[in-house]
């Protein structure tokens, strides 16, 4: 039997019998709330970003904020609860259990860790709730040895993202005043339900915002994909294509405005669980698709979280964590995604550092688009999402231990490669 949910989480009563399973996913309204928070945070991140290309993990960010909720009290806790909305910890518990199903064909690994100063006494009730909700042990480190502590955290992140994210915490992120580092790591490797033939990939012209063009490698195949045309106020018309992964529990939705001068920020600002459900429920089949991209982004979450009303936890005079003089000095996320002929491989790491979108015969994605990797059974918070406005594109460099190298692309944080 799976372990029971934490007793203070908002689950309906378990059915009688020797094995008390969690309720069906569709019975939990908190999933829609969970998705809403992640997407609201994504809108703030997108609004604040000056990059045309961005990848963000709503799930990873919400998980770390939920960890902070468990550790907080008073006004700090109320602000986090109001931003998250009720039921989020329960939704997190069940969604992460579903994502981690070893029988699933979509390989998703989610892990959390709490790195704590070796001599910091923690409230026992917090430790019990943290372990039950996130199923991770607390790791003690000495932040006075900041370089060594940073190496420990970065090694954990690298291990839990299959080597995709290296050097997560930058130099200077930790020092002797650091008391807690809460980290969420996600590694996703999904194979397309219908893989693209690599021999069909070729250079094509991509139309960037502003009217310029660039040659990028694009995949191509003749097969049926779900496709729909939609209209959003302030944005106009756009099309949405769904690319399912083998396990069927996850799929990538790609939305691209018809007008080349339409800003993706308008689409990002409109995205919410209801819009995603509308996309999924109003699609027909098309016969061809072309796209290939790779992204890496680093995001500072403090501004977006403060825009959602979560302010006190960043204030050394107002923060209230476990009745100790602690506050959050930094909230960081780093995400990498590689979309190729076989499928998608992506990883994200999010940390809070506590300081003391008539079908034509051919659909060509040769213009800016917004992508969303969505959990289909629940419609819950997307694992990954972001805009891609063009620029240099190509395959990601080979991962450590992946064998022969693939044609590489350059790139850096916050842009395409």
C-alpha positions, 0 to 999 in steps of 0.5 A: 500500500502507498503511505497515507497522506499526512493527517492535517491535509485536506483529503476526503476519508479513505475507503474501508479496507486493508489498503486505504488508497488516496482518493481519485485525482478527479475528486480533488478540487485543490488541483485546479487551485494548485495549477492556478498558483503556479500559472499566476506565478509564471505570469509574474515571472514572464512579466518581469523577464526581459528575455524572449525565451524563457522556461519555468517550472510552476510545479517546482516553485510551488513545491518550495513555497509549500515547504516554506508554508510548513515552516512559517507562522503568523502573518508570514504563513497567512501571506503564503497561504493566501497566495497558494490557496487552501488545499495546495499541500494536499494536491502536492502530496498526491500529484507528486505521488502520481508523477513518481509512479514507477509504472508510468512511461513518462519518467518524472523524478521529483525530489525535495531536500532541506539543508539545515545548519548543523546546530540549528534546533528545529521544532519537532512538529515541523520536522514531522510534517516536512518528512511526511509531506515531502518524504525527504530526510533533513540534511545537516551542513555547516554553512560557515564552510560556505564553499563546501556547503554550496558544493553539497547542495549543488551535488544533490541538485546535479544528482537529482536532475540527471546531471542537467543542472550543474552549479545551481547555487552561484558563488556567494549564495551561501554564507555563515548566516545561512540557516536553511536551504529548501530545494526542489529538483525535477527531472523529466524525460518523456518520449514522444508517442510518435517520434520524429524521424531524425533524417527529416530534421532540416534548417528552416526560416523562423520569424522572430518578433520585430520582423527579423528571421533566423535559420533554425533546425526543425523536426518534421513528420506526417502524422495526426496531432491534435490541433485547434484555433483559438482567440484571446482578447488583446492577443487575437487568433492563435493556434494550439498543437498538442504533442503527447508523450508515450505514457499519455499522462503528460503532453506538450501544448504549443500555442503560437499567435497568427500575427507575427507582431503579437507579443507572447506576453499577452498570451502568457498573461491570459493562461490559466487552468480554464484556458488550458482546459479549453485548449484540450477540449476543442482540438481536431487532427492535423497531419504535420508539425515542425519544431525543435528547440532547447532552452535554459533559464535562471529566475529570481523568484523574489519579485514575482512572489512579492507581486503575489503578496508574499512579502514578509518572508523576505523581510528580516524584521517581519519574517516568522519561521518557527519562532526563530530569527529567520528570513528568506534571503533568496528564492532561485530557480534554474531550468533546462529543457531539450526538445528533439526528435525522440522527445523531451528531457528537462530538469528544474531546480528551485531553492529558497535560501533562508537567511538567519496555448479547418486544419491546414495540411501543414502546421509550421511553427516558424513563429514565436510560441508558448509551450506548456508541459501539462499533467493530463489526468488532473489538469494540474499545475504544469511541470514546465512552461515558457515563451520561445521567441526565436534566436539561436536554436539547436540541440543541447550538448550531450549530457554527462554519460550520454555517449556520443555527442550530438551537434551542439548549440551554444547558449546561456541562462535565460535564452535559447541554445 
